[in-house]
Amino acid sequence: MIFASKEDVSRCTLIVKEQLGKRGVGVADDILKKITEDIMNISYSKGGDYSDKIIRSFAETYIEEGFYEKYLR
């Protein structure tokens, strides 16, 4: 999460939690942190930023496609 502020991390965490909640999934804080960090790193590596729109888009897609199933069992 290069160049991410504490505010970015907090905001992105809320977005990821919201997206998981839409699918009826609740996770422990440590798992939420791992998923959020991963999504933020993906966004950064793809040339995106940490805006709400970009993070929400990656979170929706990656959660929907089941990339975090190992954490959600």
N, CA, C and O of each residue as an XYZ file, in Angstrom:
292
protein
N       0.843     -1.176      0.000
C       0.000      0.000      0.000
C       0.888      1.240      0.000
O       0.883      2.047      0.929
N       1.614      1.346     -1.036
C       2.541      2.458     -1.182
C       1.763      3.767     -1.279
O       0.757      3.853     -1.983
N       2.231      4.762     -0.577
C       1.663      6.110     -0.595
C       0.243      6.194     -0.042
O      -0.471      7.156     -0.326
N      -0.170      5.217      0.730
C      -1.505      5.253      1.331
C      -1.424      5.894      2.709
O      -0.538      5.587      3.506
N      -2.359      6.783      2.968
C      -2.429      7.407      4.287
C      -3.314      6.554      5.198
O      -3.991      5.635      4.737
N      -3.299      6.864      6.481
C      -4.174      6.165      7.422
C      -5.633      6.357      7.033
O      -6.452      5.452      7.185
N      -5.946      7.544      6.532
C      -7.311      7.837      6.108
C      -7.701      6.968      4.912
O      -8.828      6.477      4.840
N      -6.760      6.778      3.966
C      -7.025      5.909      2.819
C      -7.346      4.495      3.287
O      -8.313      3.884      2.833
N      -6.536      3.990      4.187
C      -6.724      2.622      4.682
C      -8.067      2.493      5.393
O      -8.790      1.521      5.175
N      -8.404      3.450      6.228
C      -9.689      3.409      6.946
C     -10.864      3.437      5.977
O     -11.807      2.657      6.111
N     -10.806      4.324      5.017
C     -11.886      4.462      4.039
C     -12.015      3.205      3.190
O     -13.123      2.723      2.952
N     -10.891      2.676      2.737
C     -10.908      1.470      1.909
C     -11.413      0.270      2.699
O     -12.124     -0.576      2.157
N     -11.053      0.193      3.964
C     -11.526     -0.889      4.823
C     -13.048     -0.860      4.924
O     -13.695     -1.906      4.867
N     -13.613      0.320      5.072
C     -15.073      0.448      5.144
C     -15.730      0.009      3.833
O     -16.784     -0.627      3.850
N     -15.120      0.341      2.715
C     -15.667     -0.048      1.411
C     -15.641     -1.561      1.259
O     -16.628     -2.159      0.830
N     -14.523     -2.185      1.607
C     -14.405     -3.643      1.496
C     -15.410     -4.316      2.437
O     -16.067     -5.284      2.055
N     -15.527     -3.813      3.645
C     -16.481     -4.366      4.605
C     -17.906     -4.257      4.062
O     -18.703     -5.185      4.202
N     -18.215     -3.133      3.449
C     -19.530     -2.912      2.840
C     -19.786     -3.938      1.730
O     -20.871     -4.515      1.650
N     -18.793     -4.157      0.885
C     -18.952     -5.098     -0.224
C     -19.111     -6.533      0.269
O     -19.896     -7.298     -0.290
N     -18.381     -6.895      1.296
C     -18.553     -8.218      1.891
C     -19.944     -8.346      2.503
O     -20.604     -9.376      2.362
N     -20.379     -7.293      3.179
C     -21.696     -7.288      3.807
C     -22.826     -7.443      2.812
O     -23.846     -8.056      3.129
N     -22.667     -6.899      1.611
C     -23.686     -7.035      0.570
C     -23.892     -8.494      0.178
O     -24.948     -8.868     -0.332
N     -22.887     -9.300      0.419
C     -22.969    -10.720      0.104
C     -23.225    -11.559      1.362
O     -23.134    -12.786      1.336
N     -23.544    -10.877      2.447
C     -23.846    -11.554      3.692
C     -22.642    -12.178      4.371
O     -22.767    -13.148      5.119
N     -21.465    -11.607      4.102
C     -20.230    -12.161      4.645
C     -19.663    -11.214      5.695
O     -19.502    -10.019      5.450
N     -19.370    -11.758      6.847
C     -18.686    -11.007      7.890
C     -17.364    -11.707      8.174
O     -17.304    -12.936      8.208
N     -16.326    -10.944      8.372
C     -15.010    -11.527      8.656
C     -14.400    -10.842      9.862
O     -14.785     -9.732     10.228
N     -13.446    -11.518     10.471
C     -12.706    -10.934     11.592
C     -11.861     -9.772     11.087
O     -11.547     -9.682      9.901
N     -11.504     -8.896     11.997
C     -10.737     -7.702     11.627
C      -9.421     -8.021     10.926
O      -9.028     -7.313     10.000
N      -8.737     -9.076     11.356
C      -7.456     -9.410     10.725
C      -7.642     -9.863      9.281
O      -6.810     -9.559      8.427
N      -8.721    -10.583      9.001
C      -9.010    -11.015      7.630
C      -9.435     -9.818      6.789
O      -9.018     -9.687      5.639
N     -10.261     -8.946      7.357
C     -10.679     -7.737      6.655
C      -9.458     -6.898      6.275
O      -9.388     -6.350      5.175
N      -8.518     -6.808      7.179
C      -7.293     -6.048      6.919
C      -6.511     -6.664      5.753
O      -6.034     -5.940      4.879
N      -6.377     -7.987      5.734
C      -5.648     -8.669      4.658
C      -6.317     -8.450      3.309
O      -5.646     -8.159      2.318
N      -7.630     -8.589      3.269
C      -8.358     -8.411      2.010
C      -8.240     -6.963      1.540
O      -8.014     -6.711      0.356
N      -8.390     -6.017      2.458
C      -8.279     -4.597      2.106
C      -6.892     -4.275      1.571
O      -6.766     -3.604      0.547
N      -5.859     -4.742      2.244
C      -4.495     -4.494      1.778
C      -4.280     -5.067      0.388
O      -3.652     -4.434     -0.460
N      -4.799     -6.260      0.157
C      -4.651     -6.886     -1.147
C      -5.341     -6.063     -2.234
O      -4.765     -5.828     -3.296
N      -6.548     -5.634     -1.975
C      -7.285     -4.842     -2.958
C      -6.585     -3.508     -3.209
O      -6.512     -3.055     -4.351
N      -6.081     -2.891     -2.175
C      -5.352     -1.629     -2.362
C      -4.075     -1.853     -3.173
O      -3.734     -1.033     -4.026
N      -3.373     -2.948     -2.916
C      -2.168     -3.255     -3.679
C      -2.485     -3.553     -5.144
O      -1.745     -3.143     -6.039
N      -3.572     -4.259     -5.384
C      -4.000     -4.532     -6.756
C      -4.303     -3.220     -7.469
O      -3.869     -3.008     -8.601
N      -5.045     -2.345     -6.807
C      -5.384     -1.052     -7.397
C      -4.125     -0.277     -7.770
O      -4.017      0.259     -8.873
N      -3.190     -0.225     -6.851
C      -1.943      0.507     -7.099
C      -1.162     -0.110     -8.253
O      -0.640      0.608     -9.105
N      -1.079     -1.442     -8.283
C      -0.284     -2.113     -9.319
C      -0.913     -1.991    -10.698
O      -0.213     -2.079    -11.707
N      -2.219     -1.790    -10.755
C      -2.915     -1.640    -12.035
C      -2.963     -0.180    -12.486
O      -3.589      0.141    -13.495
N      -2.306      0.693    -11.743
C      -2.266      2.101    -12.125
C      -3.421      2.920    -11.594
O      -3.587      4.085    -11.956
N      -4.225      2.304    -10.727
C      -5.345      3.025    -10.138
C      -4.916      3.747     -8.877
O      -3.746      3.728     -8.493
N      -5.865      4.368     -8.258
C      -5.578      5.055     -7.006
C      -6.442      4.434     -5.916
O      -6.971      3.335     -6.086
N      -6.581      5.125     -4.823
C      -7.361      4.609     -3.704
C      -8.708      5.327     -3.579
O      -9.271      5.413     -2.488
N      -9.212      5.834     -4.688
C     -10.500      6.519     -4.647
C     -11.612      5.518     -4.338
O     -11.463      4.318     -4.570
N     -12.713      6.019     -3.819
C     -13.852      5.162     -3.491
C     -14.285      4.343     -4.700
O     -14.513      3.139     -4.591
N     -14.396      4.988     -5.830
C     -14.882      4.336     -7.046
C     -13.970      3.178     -7.463
O     -14.455      2.092     -7.779
N     -12.688      3.398     -7.463
C     -11.729      2.376     -7.890
C     -11.701      1.214     -6.897
O     -11.761      0.052     -7.299
N     -11.612      1.520     -5.618
C     -11.568      0.460     -4.602
C     -12.864     -0.338     -4.606
O     -12.835     -1.564     -4.504
N     -13.989      0.336     -4.721
C     -15.282     -0.357     -4.764
C     -15.340     -1.292     -5.973
O     -15.818     -2.421     -5.865
N     -14.860     -0.828     -7.106
C     -14.866     -1.632     -8.322
C     -14.027     -2.901     -8.161
O     -14.487     -3.996     -8.485
N     -12.789     -2.755     -7.659
C     -11.943     -3.924     -7.442
C     -12.543     -4.843     -6.384
O     -12.533     -6.062     -6.551
N     -13.057     -4.284     -5.312
C     -13.636     -5.101     -4.239
C     -14.833     -5.889     -4.771
O     -14.935     -7.092     -4.529
N     -15.733     -5.231     -5.485
C     -16.896     -5.920     -6.046
C     -16.468     -7.083     -6.921
O     -16.961     -8.201     -6.769
N     -15.555     -6.818     -7.830
C     -15.124     -7.840     -8.783
C     -14.406     -8.981     -8.109
O     -14.743    -10.142     -8.340
N     -13.431     -8.684     -7.284
C     -12.619     -9.733     -6.686
C     -13.406    -10.559     -5.670
O     -13.185    -11.764     -5.557
N     -14.308     -9.938     -4.939
C     -15.132    -10.682     -3.990
C     -16.143    -11.534     -4.751
O     -16.332    -12.709     -4.437
N     -16.792    -10.940     -5.751
C     -17.791    -11.656     -6.543
C     -17.186    -12.860     -7.264
O     -17.820    -13.909     -7.368
N     -15.970    -12.706     -7.756
C     -15.316    -13.788     -8.493
C     -14.730    -14.853     -7.572
O     -14.202    -15.856     -8.052
N     -14.813    -14.657     -6.273
C     -14.406    -15.669     -5.316
C     -12.905    -15.744     -5.041
O     -12.415    -16.771     -4.572
N     -12.185    -14.687     -5.321
C     -10.739    -14.710     -5.107
C     -10.354    -14.759     -3.628
O      -9.199    -15.030     -3.298
N     -11.302    -14.503     -2.747
C     -10.997    -14.501     -1.316
C     -11.681    -15.638     -0.583
O     -11.843    -15.584      0.636
N     -12.079    -16.659     -1.307
C     -12.765    -17.794     -0.695
C     -11.949    -18.423      0.429
O     -12.514    -18.869      1.427
N     -10.633    -18.462      0.278
C      -9.794    -19.074      1.310
C      -9.945    -18.349      2.645
O      -9.781    -18.958      3.702
N     -10.255    -17.058      2.605
C     -10.445    -16.277      3.826
C     -11.882    -16.379      4.341
O     -12.138    -16.130      5.519
N     -12.812    -16.742      3.470
C     -14.226    -16.672      3.811
C     -14.808    -18.002      4.262
O     -16.013    -18.090      4.500
N     -14.003    -19.018      4.383
C     -14.505    -20.337      4.804
C     -14.639    -20.437      6.289
O     -15.047    -21.478      6.803
